[in-house]
Amino acid sequence: MVGLALALLLGLALARALRDRRTSGADPAVRPARRHRHKDDPLLAPDDEAELAREFAAVEHEEAHVLEALLDLRLRTVQSRRVPLRAIRAAPGPHTGRLVFANGTVLLARARRPGELYMVALNLRDHAVCLDSWTHEPDGTVLQFRWDGESAELVVLGLDQAD
């Protein structure tokens, strides 16, 4: 996905350079008016910025099913083998944690309800906290953890890698 984004940026830069080269030799009186640059990003014109936004949205839409399939594969393994959650570490972003499983799987997640991430972290030391089930909902993929008669729901933000 990053490679496609870089290719898009390079293509836009090349198109702009070719356009500027064609207009630089023309009569200044006939040369088209230069577009105003966006105040936040001096390198992109508003039309270029809108085109990039459309392209990024298209790539995200195309690749969403691939990421969901990878997540399902990892979750199936963790659930079927009853792999316990070993740690919850700090992660970038507010109210977000890295869920570290015993087999090395790492997920970024946040609590569905306030305090649940903290509650899971407190119980890791004394209980085998394992993934019971998961569902795909409009909010994202929701993980249901159960241990010693208690449960918690965490919303997965995505896959991560171990530090």
Secondary structure, 3 states (H helix, E strand, C coil): CHHHHHHHHHHHHHHHHHHHHHHHCCCCCCCCCCCCCCCCCCCCCHHHHHHHHHHHHHHHHHHHHHHHHHHHHHHHHHHHCCCEEEEEEECCCCCEEEEEECCCCEEEEEECCCCHHHHHHHHCCCCCCEEEEEEEECCEEEEEEEECCEEEEEEEEEEECCC
